[in-house]
Amino acid sequence: MGGRGRSRRTQRKHFRDGRENVWKNNNDKSEPQQQNKENNNWQPFVAENAAFNEYYKEQGIVRPEEWDAFMECLRNPLPSAFRINSSSQFSMDLKSQLQDEFSKSLQIAGEAEGIKSLPWYPDNFAWQSSFSRMQLRKNKSLERFHEFLKQENEIGNITRQEAVSMVPPLFLDVHRDHFVIDLCAAPGSKTFQLLEMIHQASDVGSLPSGMVVANDVDVQRCNLLIHQTKRMCTANLVVTNHEAQHFPSCHMKKNHENVSELGMTQLLFDRVLCDVPCSGDGTLRKAPDIWRKWSVGMANGVHCLQLQIAMRGLALLRSGGRMVYSTCSMNPVENEAVVSEILRRCGGSVELVDVSTELPQLIRRPGLKSWKVRDKGVWLASHKDACKHGRSGIVPSMFPSGQAHLDTSDDTNENPGAEIIEDGNSNNGDVDVLVPEVSSLPLERCMRFVPHDQNTGAFFVAVFHKISQLPVLQTKSNKHSRERDSDSDEKVKQGEDKDVNETDVSNADAGVLDEKAKQGEDKDVNEEAIADAGVPVKESDEELLDCNPSKKLRVESPNKPKSRAEKANDKRKLQIQGKWFGVDPVVFFEDDAILTGIKEFYGIKESFPFNHHLITRNSDTNHVKRIYYISESVKNVVELNFLAGEQLKITSIGLKMFERQTSREGVSTACVFRISSEGLPLLLPHMTKQIACASPADFKHLLQYKSIKFPDLVDDGFREKVSTLSLGCCVVVLNKDNEGSSDPPVVDRSTIAIGCWKGRSSLSVMVTAIDCQEMLERLLVRFETKSGSSDINCEEAANVDDAQVKDVSETVTTSDDVEVNKE
């Protein structure tokens, strides 16, 4: 993120240029097409790296007798895996289809294993196939299964996700009333998993009291995150765009007049997920290009950032809450070293949780208690040795002891042989083998997942429990460590008291802390400063992250006048408190005339929390196109954010509930706002008007042909009911088992309904084509199960000419279709 004119490594052009030579031996880009024709000796790169082998053999992440099996597994492609959305209406149908149909058909296709459920995942909602992603795309016999995965994934019924990546959220122990934050959320598979847990066992038409905040530093990755989580159709999600290590807490003055009404003065969370940026060598099976570019510097470069994010996560965590720290790396510098430093800094206020009895069928290995640090071909025994040899990038927290000046050469000889060893300088074996330090912390409670245990990728997970507020004095020791790393010690010492509190941006009126916070009287405020454990680092998808102790990001108040130097420095600032450039505002929608019209047109019950739960992203409320619905928990967070000076940079929020119809026929109706397909399941139980129950035949015809003239409706009762509805948006509910239905119908978890538009002479479906196709297939499976046959061919329905859908005179084109096609 930076200035508007800066190029981004995440842009499509740069990404293509950066990865073009991954699969080719020739580096000349002048005539790539001609080279492909002439290069008959093309070969993929070798899945081998001598530095990788030497480093991890020395670290002892697996036993010597396992090394060959470990490396062989790393060189094989990663099998594809996916997870069924447990809160989906068709979750049980999908599970039955996988067990009864695909498990048998894929075995017949020649594969011994085919697909199987992951035994350690609750309720068998996670599955793994024996096919790689490449096999799914190329193998013709797997085409139907591949199309099934793509379709269900796009709709949101399943999520394609690496098996071991599903593990961290499971150890968070999320409940329906928890406030949860995913600090490094993109691309969003874990966030989707957290939302499933929040919504599990929710009653029809109700929302859980908890919520999820999904954050990512990269704005383009935030767009991917929004696209992923949009499939969940939830009103309990907020997507933000911040550096994780500087995530704002929306701290509000305790004497504010709205404190008693809001019930909170600071944004804290019951659960925190820190799936931090890492070197990623645990993903070698799905990203084999890492083999050629792997080096120890990749892990050393992100250690400081990982520690900052983890400390910030603990500062945002409530006392009694749980935080999971995870990486997709095997390097102890990114894993156990970070965990050790967290425990040292937090003292007894944080403990490492032993979760060895949870998920017993999940094979895991204990964390390492001893490891070595390597930099530029040199093994280092302590931070003192690193300083002696000018290794400025090696910090004390990388070592098991965490001590900044550990003397290994004194006369007591407590650690014999602990000295620096350089490659190729063994002097015929005269130099002793390097003896690493051993940590006294309970690091065996950490969990390591290695590929050859359960045919997965590699992963690291540590679970923390916050016992009490973090110690305020811990901040001082952090400042001392920064003083040693800074080029100007005297300047840091002079500004120590000021810097301790500068990371807290809770005072939105002045942009600084009050006198009590500076004196340490407000423990909550001082706890925020603990997260400033190092120096801010800019994150990128393709580049390594380096720590720069000379820079410090400060958040300024929008009302405070800026000096000329501050204005010149604006291009380097990633966060500006107040109005965020390039981001639509969050505005409560309170147009009484429109809201009253919507409630009367759809007959929305007074018991439904409607007012003060609708927002827009347009400050001009007279030209609102979309209205979003937010849960009570999200509403409280939005109000707190307003009172704290809009510290949160919100990129997406809430559930799209209503959308303005701009067509000629839409404007002529009593209500110009239609119900979106995402908001229909939540609103339907609270509607009393504009609802009609259709027979199975008419319902299937609507899904198949998208638009039907009134005389062509099969059921007389349905035709009569539709004729009594007002022109505009309406809801068609499937009349189950051809039984009579009350008016309005009783809605439960098995109710199937679609949004439609009643024109003057026809009824048109307002659902995307892929949703119609998927719902039709689900219904066909159900009806065939009951009656043994079906009168509609699924393939015929899937191949309906799109021209039938675009009847300009009667069918209203929805913006839902446009948005999905763009994405």
C-alpha positions in Angstrom: 0.0 0.0 0.0 1.5 3.4 -0.7 1.0 6.4 -2.9 -1.5 6.3 -5.8 1.3 6.2 -8.4 3.3 3.4 -6.9 3.3 0.1 -8.7 2.2 -3.0 -6.7 3.7 -6.4 -6.8 0.2 -7.8 -6.5 -0.9 -6.3 -9.8 -1.6 -8.9 -12.5 1.1 -7.7 -14.8 3.8 -7.7 -12.2 2.7 -11.0 -10.9 2.9 -12.5 -14.3 6.3 -11.1 -15.0 7.6 -12.2 -11.7 6.6 -15.8 -12.1 7.0 -16.3 -15.8 10.2 -18.2 -15.6 9.2 -20.5 -12.7 8.3 -23.3 -15.1 11.0 -22.6 -17.8 14.7 -23.0 -17.9 15.3 -20.2 -20.4 15.3 -16.7 -18.9 15.1 -14.7 -22.2 11.7 -13.1 -22.5 12.2 -11.5 -26.0 10.2 -14.1 -27.9 8.4 -16.4 -25.4 6.1 -18.0 -28.0 8.9 -18.8 -30.3 10.9 -20.3 -27.5 8.1 -22.6 -26.5 8.0 -24.0 -30.0 11.7 -24.5 -30.3 12.4 -25.6 -26.7 11.8 -29.3 -27.1 14.0 -30.1 -24.1 11.7 -28.3 -21.6 11.8 -29.7 -18.1 10.3 -28.5 -14.8 12.7 -27.2 -12.2 14.3 -29.7 -9.8 12.5 -30.0 -6.4 15.8 -29.8 -4.6 17.6 -27.2 -2.6 20.9 -28.0 -0.9 20.6 -25.2 1.6 17.1 -26.4 2.6 18.4 -29.9 3.2 21.3 -28.8 5.3 19.3 -26.3 7.4 16.4 -28.6 8.3 18.6 -31.7 8.9 20.6 -29.6 11.4 17.5 -28.3 13.1 16.2 -31.8 13.5 12.5 -31.2 12.6 12.2 -34.9 11.8 14.2 -37.9 12.9 17.1 -38.9 10.7 15.4 -42.2 9.7 12.3 -40.2 8.5 14.2 -37.8 6.4 13.8 -39.7 3.1 10.1 -40.2 3.6 9.7 -36.5 4.6 11.5 -35.3 1.4 9.7 -37.7 -0.9 6.4 -36.4 0.4 7.4 -32.8 -0.1 8.2 -33.5 -3.8 4.8 -35.0 -4.5 1.9 -32.7 -5.4 -0.5 -31.8 -2.6 -3.9 -33.6 -2.8 -6.9 -31.3 -3.1 -9.2 -30.8 -0.1 -12.4 -29.0 0.6 -14.8 -28.3 3.5 -18.6 -28.4 3.5 -20.2 -25.3 4.8 -21.8 -26.6 8.0 -24.3 -23.7 8.1 -25.5 -24.3 4.6 -29.1 -25.4 4.0 -27.9 -28.3 1.8 -24.9 -29.4 4.0 -26.4 -32.8 4.7 -27.4 -33.3 1.1 -23.8 -32.6 0.0 -22.4 -35.0 2.5 -24.7 -37.7 1.4 -23.8 -37.1 -2.3 -20.1 -37.3 -1.5 -20.5 -40.5 0.5 -23.0 -42.3 -1.8 -22.1 -41.1 -5.2 -18.6 -39.6 -5.7 -16.9 -42.0 -3.3 -18.1 -45.0 -5.5 -17.8 -43.4 -8.9 -14.2 -42.2 -8.3 -13.1 -45.6 -7.2 -14.6 -47.0 -10.4 -12.6 -44.5 -12.3 -9.5 -46.3 -11.3 -8.4 -44.6 -8.1 -8.1 -46.9 -5.0 -8.8 -44.1 -2.5 -10.9 -41.6 -4.5 -12.1 -39.2 -1.9 -12.4 -39.6 1.9 -13.5 -37.6 4.8 -10.8 -36.3 7.2 -11.3 -38.3 10.4 -10.2 -35.5 12.7 -12.5 -32.8 11.4 -15.8 -32.6 13.3 -18.9 -34.2 11.8 -17.1 -35.3 8.7 -17.5 -31.9 7.0 -14.0 -31.9 5.6 -12.9 -34.1 2.7 -9.7 -34.9 0.9 -9.2 -36.4 -2.5 -6.2 -38.3 -3.8 -6.0 -36.0 -6.8 -3.9 -33.0 -7.2 -5.3 -29.7 -8.5 -3.6 -30.4 -11.9 -5.2 -33.9 -12.1 -8.6 -32.4 -11.4 -8.2 -29.9 -14.2 -6.7 -32.3 -16.8 -8.2 -35.8 -16.2 -11.4 -36.3 -18.2 -12.7 -39.0 -15.9 -12.7 -36.4 -13.1 -14.5 -33.7 -15.0 -17.9 -34.1 -13.4 -16.3 -34.1 -9.9 -14.3 -31.0 -10.8 -17.4 -29.2 -12.0 -19.2 -30.1 -8.8 -16.4 -28.6 -6.7 -16.2 -25.4 -8.8 -20.0 -24.9 -8.7 -20.5 -25.6 -5.0 -17.4 -23.5 -4.1 -18.7 -20.5 -6.1 -22.1 -20.7 -4.4 -20.6 -21.1 -0.9 -21.8 -24.6 -0.1 -18.2 -25.8 0.1 -14.8 -24.1 0.4 -11.7 -25.5 -1.3 -9.0 -25.3 1.3 -5.8 -27.1 2.1 -6.5 -29.7 4.8 -3.9 -28.6 7.4 -5.0 -25.0 6.9 -8.4 -25.9 8.5 -6.6 -26.7 11.8 -6.0 -23.3 13.4 -9.7 -22.2 13.7 -10.6 -25.5 15.3 -8.4 -24.8 18.3 -9.9 -21.4 18.8 -13.0 -22.9 20.4 -15.3 -20.3 18.9 -18.9 -19.8 20.3 -21.9 -18.0 18.9 -21.5 -15.0 21.3 -17.7 -14.4 20.7 -16.1 -11.4 19.1 -13.5 -12.9 16.8 -10.7 -11.2 14.7 -8.6 -12.7 12.0 -5.7 -10.3 11.8 -4.2 -11.6 8.5 -7.4 -12.9 6.9 -6.8 -13.0 3.1 -7.7 -14.9 1.0 -10.5 -15.8 3.5 -10.8 -19.5 3.9 -10.2 -19.4 7.6 -12.5 -16.4 8.0 -15.2 -18.4 6.3 -14.5 -21.2 8.7 -14.9 -18.8 11.7 -18.2 -17.5 10.3 -19.5 -21.1 10.1 -18.7 -21.5 13.8 -20.4 -18.3 14.7 -23.6 -19.2 12.7 -23.7 -22.8 13.7 -27.1 -23.9 15.3 -28.6 -20.4 14.6 -32.4 -20.3 14.6 -34.1 -19.4 11.4 -34.4 -15.6 11.0 -32.1 -14.8 13.9 -28.4 -13.8 14.1 -25.7 -14.8 16.6 -24.7 -12.3 19.1 -21.0 -12.6 18.1 -19.2 -11.3 15.1 -16.0 -11.6 13.0 -13.6 -8.9 12.0 -11.4 -9.9 9.0 -8.4 -7.7 8.4 -5.7 -7.6 5.8 -3.0 -5.1 5.0 -3.2 -5.4 1.2 -6.2 -3.7 -0.4 -6.3 -6.1 -3.4 -6.2 -9.1 -1.1 -9.0 -7.5 0.8 -11.1 -7.6 -2.4 -10.4 -11.3 -2.6 -11.3 -11.7 1.0 -14.6 -9.9 0.4 -15.4 -12.1 -2.6 -14.7 -15.2 -0.5 -16.8 -14.2 2.5 -19.6 -12.8 0.4 -20.6 -16.4 -0.2 -21.5 -16.8 3.5 -24.3 -14.2 3.3 -23.7 -12.9 6.9 -24.6 -9.7 8.7 -21.9 -10.5 11.4 -18.8 -9.6 9.4 -16.6 -6.5 9.1 -13.7 -6.4 6.7 -11.0 -3.9 7.4 -7.8 -2.8 5.7 -5.0 -2.2 8.3 -1.5 -3.3 9.1 -2.1 -6.1 11.6 0.6 -4.9 13.9 -1.1 -1.5 14.2 -4.7 -2.6 14.2 -6.7 0.2 16.0 -8.6 -0.6 19.2 -11.2 2.2 18.8 -10.4 3.4 22.3 -12.9 5.9 23.6 -12.7 8.1 26.7 -14.3 6.5 29.7 -16.1 9.8 30.6 -17.8 10.0 27.2 -21.5 10.6 27.5 -22.3 7.6 25.2 -20.3 5.0 27.2 -23.2 3.8 29.3 -25.5 3.3 26.2 -22.9 1.5 24.1 -21.6 -0.7 26.9 -17.9 -0.7 25.8 -15.1 1.8 25.5 -12.6 -0.2 23.5 -12.8 -2.9 20.8 -11.6 -6.1 22.4 -12.0 -9.7 21.2 -12.8 -13.1 22.8 -10.8 -14.9 20.1 -7.9 -13.8 18.0 -6.4 -15.7 15.0 -2.9 -14.7 14.0 -2.1 -16.7 10.9 0.9 -14.4 10.2 2.9 -13.8 7.0 5.7 -16.3 6.8 8.4 -17.8 4.5 5.8 -20.4 3.4 8.1 -23.4 3.0 5.4 -25.6 4.4 3.5 -25.0 1.1 6.2 -26.5 -1.1 3.8 -29.2 -2.3 1.4 -26.7 -3.8 4.0 -23.9 -4.6 7.0 -25.8 -5.9 8.7 -22.6 -7.1 9.7 -22.1 -3.5 12.4 -24.8 -4.0 14.5 -22.6 -6.2 14.3 -19.4 -4.1 14.3 -20.8 -0.5 16.9 -19.3 1.8 17.3 -18.9 5.6 17.0 -15.1 5.1 13.3 -15.6 4.2 12.5 -16.6 7.8 14.9 -14.2 9.5 13.4 -11.3 7.6 9.8 -11.9 8.8 10.5 -12.8 12.4 10.1 -9.2 13.7 6.9 -8.7 11.9 5.4 -11.9 13.2 6.3 -11.0 16.7 4.7 -7.5 16.4 1.5 -9.0 15.0 1.3 -11.6 17.7 1.8 -9.0 20.5 -0.8 -6.8 18.9 -3.2 -9.7 18.8 -2.7 -10.3 22.6 -3.3 -6.6 23.3 -6.6 -6.9 21.5 -7.6 -10.0 23.3 -9.8 -9.9 26.4 -8.6 -11.4 29.6 -9.8 -15.1 29.6 -9.7 -15.2 25.8 -7.8 -17.5 23.5 -5.4 -16.6 20.7 -4.0 -19.0 18.0 -0.7 -18.2 16.4 0.0 -20.2 13.2 2.3 -20.2 10.2 2.7 -22.4 7.1 6.5 -22.6 7.8 8.7 -25.2 9.3 11.4 -22.8 10.5 11.7 -22.5 14.3 12.8 -18.9 13.9 9.2 -18.2 12.8 7.6 -20.6 15.1 9.0 -21.5 18.5 11.2 -18.4 18.6 8.2 -16.1 18.3 6.2 -18.1 20.9 9.2 -18.0 23.3 9.5 -14.3 23.1 5.8 -13.8 23.6 5.9 -15.8 26.8 8.9 -13.9 28.1 7.4 -10.5 27.4 4.0 -11.3 28.8 5.2 -13.1 32.0 2.4 -14.8 33.8 -0.4 -12.9 32.1 -0.3 -15.4 29.1 0.1 -19.1 29.1 0.6 -21.7 26.4 -2.3 -24.1 26.3 -1.9 -27.8 26.1 -4.4 -29.0 23.5 -2.9 -32.5 23.0 -6.2 -34.1 24.0 -8.3 -32.1 21.5 -8.9 -33.6 18.0 -7.2 -36.9 19.0 -7.2 -38.3 15.4 -5.2 -35.3 14.2 -1.5 -36.4 14.2 0.7 -33.7 15.5 4.2 -33.4 16.9 5.5 -31.3 19.9 7.3 -28.1 19.4 11.1 -27.8 19.5 12.8 -26.7 22.6 16.2 -26.3 21.0 17.2 -24.8 17.7 20.0 -22.9 16.0 20.1 -19.6 14.0 21.8 -19.4 10.7 22.7 -16.2 8.7 24.7 -16.0 5.5 26.3 -19.4 5.8 27.1 -19.0 9.5 25.6 -20.8 12.5 25.2 -18.5 15.5 25.1 -19.6 19.1 23.9 -16.4 20.7 23.0 -12.8 20.0 26.3 -11.7 21.3 28.0 -13.6 18.6 25.6 -12.1 16.0 26.6 -8.6 17.2 30.3 -9.5 17.2 30.2 -10.5 13.6 28.0 -7.6 12.4 24.8 -9.6 12.0 22.4 -6.7 12.5 19.4 -8.6 11.2 19.7 -11.2 14.0 17.8 -10.2 17.1 17.9 -11.8 20.6 14.3 -13.1 20.3 15.4 -15.6 17.6 17.4 -17.7 20.1 15.9 -20.1 22.6 17.1 -18.1 25.6 16.1 -14.7 24.2 19.1 -13.1 26.1 20.7 -10.2 24.4 24.2 -10.7 25.9 24.7 -14.4 26.6 28.5 -15.0 27.1 29.5 -18.4 25.8 33.2 -18.0 26.2 33.7 -17.4 30.0 35.8 -19.6 32.2 33.0 -21.6 33.6 32.5 -23.3 30.3 28.8 -23.9 30.9 28.1 -24.4 27.2 31.3 -26.0 25.8 31.7 -25.9 22.1 29.1 -23.2 21.6 30.9 -21.1 19.0 30.4 -19.8 15.5 31.0 -22.3 12.8 31.4 -21.2 9.2 30.9 -23.4 6.2 34.0 -25.1 5.0 36.1 -24.1 8.0 36.2 -27.1 10.2 40.0 -27.4 10.4 39.9 -31.2 10.0 37.4 -31.7 12.7 39.3 -29.7 15.4 36.3 -27.4 16.0 33.6 -28.8 18.3 30.0 -29.2 17.1 27.8 -26.2 17.8 25.6 -26.9 20.9 22.4 -24.9 20.7 20.6 -23.3 23.6 17.7 -25.1 25.3 14.6 -23.3 26.2 13.1 -23.7 29.7 9.6 -22.7 28.4 6.9 -25.4 27.8 7.3 -25.2 24.0 6.3 -28.9 23.7 2.7 -27.6 23.9 3.1 -26.2 20.5 2.0 -28.3 17.5 4.0 -29.2 14.4 2.3 -30.8 11.4 4.7 -32.5 8.9 3.6 -33.6 5.4 4.3 -37.4 5.6 2.2 -37.9 8.8 -1.2 -37.5 7.1 -0.4 -36.5 3.5 -0.8 -32.8 4.1 1.3 -29.6 3.9 3.4 -28.5 6.8 2.0 -26.2 9.5 2.7 -24.8 13.0 0.1 -23.9 15.6 0.4 -22.5 19.1 -2.6 -21.8 21.4 -2.4 -19.0 24.0 -4.7 -18.2 26.9 -4.7 -14.7 28.3 -5.0 -14.9 32.1 -4.8 -11.2 32.9 -3.9 -7.8 31.4 -0.4 -7.6 30.0 2.2 -6.1 32.2 2.8 -2.4 31.6 6.5 -2.6 32.6 7.0 -4.9 29.7 6.9 -1.9 27.4 10.0 -0.5 28.9 12.1 -3.6 28.1 10.9 -3.4 24.5 12.1 0.2 24.3 15.5 -0.9 25.6 15.8 -3.6 22.9 14.9 -0.9 20.3 17.6 1.4 21.7 20.2 -1.2 21.1 19.1 -1.6 17.5 18.7 2.1 16.7 21.4 4.2 15.1 20.7 7.0 17.5 20.4 5.7 21.1 20.2 9.1 22.6 17.1 10.1 20.6 15.3 7.0 21.6 16.1 7.5 25.3 14.8 11.1 25.2 11.5 10.0 23.6 11.0 6.8 25.5 8.1 8.1 27.7 6.4 9.5 24.7 6.8 6.5 22.4 5.3 4.1 25.0 1.9 5.6 24.5 2.1 6.8 20.9 0.8 3.5 19.5 -2.5 4.0 21.3 -4.7 6.1 19.1 -7.7 6.0 21.4 -8.2 9.7 21.8 -9.9 10.6 18.6 -10.4 14.3 19.5 -6.8 15.3 19.9 -4.9 12.3 18.5 -2.8 11.9 21.7 -3.3 10.3 25.1 -4.6 12.1 28.2 -2.4 12.7 31.2 -3.7 9.7 33.1 -2.7 7.4 30.3 0.8 8.8 30.2 1.1 8.2 33.9 0.0 4.6 33.6 -3.3 5.0 35.5 -5.3 3.5 32.7 -4.2 -0.1 32.4 -6.2 -0.7 29.2 -4.5 2.2 27.5 -1.0 1.1 28.5 -1.7 -2.4 27.4 -2.1 -1.1 23.9 1.5 0.1 23.9 2.7 -3.4 24.5 1.9 -4.3 21.0 4.6 -2.0 19.8 7.3 -4.7 20.1 9.4 -3.6 17.2 9.2 -1.5 14.1 6.5 -1.3 11.5 7.2 -3.3 8.4 5.6 -3.0 5.0 4.1 -6.3 3.8 4.1 -7.5 0.2 3.1 -10.8 -1.5 6.3 -11.3 -3.4 9.0 -9.5 -1.4 10.6 -10.3 1.9 9.7 -8.2 4.9 12.6 -6.5 6.7 12.7 -4.6 10.0 13.7 -1.0 10.0 14.2 0.4 13.5 14.5 4.0 12.3 10.9 4.3 11.2 7.8 4.5 13.3 4.2 5.0 12.0 2.1 7.5 13.9 -1.6 8.0 13.5 -2.7 11.7 13.3 -6.0 13.2 14.0 -7.7 14.7 10.9 -8.6 17.9 12.8 -5.0 18.6 13.8 -3.2 21.1 11.5 -0.2 19.6 9.7 3.2 21.2 9.2 4.8 21.3 5.8 7.1 18.4 6.8 4.1 16.3 7.8 2.4 17.0 4.5 5.5 16.0 2.6 5.6 12.7 4.6 1.9 11.8 3.8 2.9 9.6 0.9 4.6 7.2 3.2 1.8 6.9 5.7 -0.5 4.0 5.3 -3.1 5.0 7.9 -4.9 8.3 8.4 -7.3 8.6 11.2 -10.7 9.9 10.1 -11.9 9.7 6.5 -10.1 7.1 4.6 -9.0 7.9 1.1 -10.6 5.8 -1.6 -13.0 4.0 0.8 -16.8 4.5 0.8 -18.1 5.8 4.1 -20.3 3.8 6.4 -23.6 5.7 6.9 -26.6 4.6 8.9 -29.7 4.7 6.7 -32.4 6.5 8.5 -34.8 7.8 5.7 -38.1 7.2 7.5 -40.2 7.5 4.4 -38.3 4.8 2.5 -38.0 2.5 5.5 -41.7 2.8 6.2 -42.5 2.1 2.6 -40.3 -1.0 2.7 -41.9 -2.3 5.9 -45.4 -1.8 4.6 -44.8 -3.3 1.2 -43.2 -6.5 2.5 -45.2 -6.6 5.8 -42.1 -6.8 7.9 -43.0 -7.6 11.5 -42.3 -5.1 14.3 -40.4 -7.8 16.2 -37.6 -7.8 13.6 -34.8 -5.4 14.5 -35.0 -3.2 11.5 -34.4 0.5 12.4 -30.8 1.4 13.2 -29.6 -1.8 11.7 -29.4 -0.6 8.1 -26.4 1.1 6.6 -25.3 2.3 3.2 -21.9 3.2 1.6 -23.1 6.4 0.1 -23.1 9.7 2.0 -25.8 11.0 -0.3 -28.8 9.1 1.1 -31.0 10.5 -1.7 -29.2 8.3 -4.3 -28.7 5.1 -2.3 -28.6 2.0 -4.5 -27.9 -0.7 -1.9 -28.9 -1.0 1.8 -27.0 -3.4 4.0 -28.2 -5.1 7.2 -25.9 -5.4 10.2 -26.3 -7.5 13.4 -26.5 -5.9 16.8 -22.8 -6.7 17.6 -21.7 -5.1 14.3 -23.9 -2.1 15.0 -22.2 -1.6 18.4 -18.8 -1.7 16.7 -19.8 0.8 14.1 -21.1 3.2 16.7 -17.9 2.8 18.8 -15.9 3.5 15.6 -17.8 6.7 15.0 -17.3 7.9 18.6 -13.6 7.0 18.5 -13.0 9.1 15.3 -13.5 6.4 12.6 -10.2 4.7 13.3 -11.3 1.5 11.5 -10.8 1.5 7.7 -13.9 -0.6 6.8 -13.9 -2.0 3.2 -16.9 -4.2 3.6 -19.6 -4.6 6.2 -22.9 -6.3 6.6 -25.4 -8.2 4.5 -26.8 -6.7 1.3 -30.6 -6.7 2.1 -32.2 -4.3 -0.4 -31.3 -3.0 -3.8 -32.9 -0.2 -5.8 -34.5 -1.2 -9.1 -33.7 1.4 -11.7 -35.6 -0.2 -14.7 -38.7 1.4 -16.1 -41.0 -1.2 -14.5 -39.1 -1.1 -11.2 -39.6 2.6 -10.8 -43.4 2.3 -11.4 -43.9 -0.1 -8.4 -45.0 0.9 -4.9 -41.5 -0.1 -3.5 -38.4 0.5 -5.6 -36.2 -1.6 -3.4 -36.2 -5.3 -4.0 -34.9 -8.0 -1.6 -31.5 -9.3 -2.5 -30.9 -13.0 -2.7 -28.3 -12.8 0.1 -30.7 -11.1 2.5 -33.7 -13.3 1.8 -33.0 -16.1 4.2 -32.8 -13.7 7.1 -35.8 -11.5 6.2 -38.3 -14.2 5.0 -39.4 -15.5 8.5 -40.3 -11.9 9.4 -42.3 -11.1 6.2 -46.2 -11.3 5.9 -46.7 -9.9 2.4 -45.5 -10.5 -1.1 -45.2 -14.3 -0.5 -46.6 -17.1 -2.7 -46.2 -20.8 -2.3 -45.5 -22.7 -5.5 -46.0 -26.3 -6.3 -42.9 -28.4 -7.1 -43.7 -28.3 -10.8 -44.0 -24.5 -11.0 -41.0 -24.0 -8.8 -38.8 -26.2 -11.0 -40.1 -24.5 -14.1 -39.2 -21.1 -12.7 -35.6 -22.3 -12.0 -35.4 -23.9 -15.5 -36.9 -21.2 -17.7 -36.2 -18.1 -15.5 -39.4 -16.4 -16.6 -43.0 -17.8 -17.0 -46.2 -16.2 -18.3 -49.1 -16.3 -15.8 -51.2 -18.6 -18.0 -48.4 -21.1 -18.2 -48.4 -21.7 -14.4 -49.4 -25.2 -13.6 -51.0 -24.8 -10.2 -54.3 -22.8 -10.1 -53.9 -21.8 -6.5 -50.4 -20.5 -7.1 -51.6 -18.5 -10.2 -54.4 -16.9 -8.2 -52.0 -16.0 -5.3 -49.6 -14.4 -7.7 -52.3 -12.4 -9.3 -53.1 -10.8 -5.9 -49.5 -9.7 -5.2 -48.5 -6.1 -5.9 -46.2 -5.4 -8.8 -42.6 -5.6 -7.9 -40.4 -7.9 -5.9 -42.0 -11.0 -4.3 -40.9 -14.3 -2.8 -41.8 -17.7 -4.1 -41.6 -20.5 -1.5 -41.5 -24.2 -2.5 -44.7 -26.0 -1.2 -43.2 -29.1 0.3 -44.9 -32.5 -0.3 -47.8 -30.7 -2.2 -49.3 -29.8 1.2 -51.5 -26.8 1.8 -49.6 -23.8 3.3 -50.6 -21.1 5.7 -50.5 -17.5 4.7 -47.8 -16.4 5.3 -46.1 -19.8 5.2 -44.3 -21.2 8.2 -40.5 -20.9 7.6 -38.0 -23.4 9.0 -34.4 -24.6 8.1 -35.8 -26.8 5.3 -37.7 -24.0 3.6 -36.6 -23.3 0.0 -37.4 -19.9 -1.4 -36.3 -17.6 -4.2 -36.7 -13.9 -5.0 -38.9 -13.1 -8.0 -40.3 -10.1 -9.8 -43.9 -9.9 -10.6 -44.5 -8.1 -13.8 -47.8 -7.2 -15.5 -48.0 -10.6 -17.3 -45.2 -12.8 -16.1 -43.2 -13.9 -13.1 -39.4 -13.7 -13.4 -36.7 -15.2 -11.2 -34.2 -12.8 -9.7 -31.5 -15.3 -8.9 -28.1 -15.8 -10.6 -27.9 -18.5 -13.2 -25.5 -20.6 -11.3 -27.7 -20.5 -8.2 -30.7 -21.6 -10.2 -28.7 -24.5 -11.7 -27.4 -25.6 -8.3 -30.8 -25.4 -6.6 -32.4 -27.3 -9.4 -29.9 -30.1 -9.0 -30.5 -30.2 -5.3 -34.3 -30.5 -5.8 -33.9 -33.1 -8.5 -31.9 -35.3 -6.0 -34.5 -34.8 -3.4 -37.5 -35.6 -5.6 -35.8 -38.6 -7.2 -35.1 -39.9 -3.7 -38.7 -39.7 -2.8 -40.4 -40.7 -6.1 -37.7 -42.6 -7.9 -38.0 -40.4 -11.0 -38.2 -36.8 -12.2 -39.9 -35.1 -15.1 -37.1 -32.5 -15.6 -33.7 -33.2 -17.1 -31.0 -31.5 -15.2 -28.7 -31.1 -18.2 -31.6 -29.6 -20.1 -32.1 -27.0 -17.4 -28.4 -26.2 -17.4 -28.4 -25.6 -21.1 -31.3 -23.2 -21.3 -30.7 -20.4 -23.8 -29.8 -17.2 -22.0 -32.1 -15.3 -24.4 -35.1 -16.7 -22.6 -33.9 -14.9 -19.4 -33.5 -11.5 -21.1 -37.1 -10.6 -21.8 -36.8 -6.8 -21.8 -40.5 -6.1 -21.5 -41.1 -8.3 -18.5 -37.9 -9.5 -16.9 -35.9 -7.2 -14.7 -32.2 -7.5 -15.0 -30.7 -7.7 -11.6 -27.4 -6.2 -10.5 -26.6 -9.4 -8.6 -26.0 -11.1 -12.0 -23.7 -8.3 -13.1 -21.7 -8.4 -9.8 -21.2 -12.1 -9.9 -20.1 -12.1 -13.6 -17.6 -9.4 -12.9 -16.1 -11.3 -10.0 
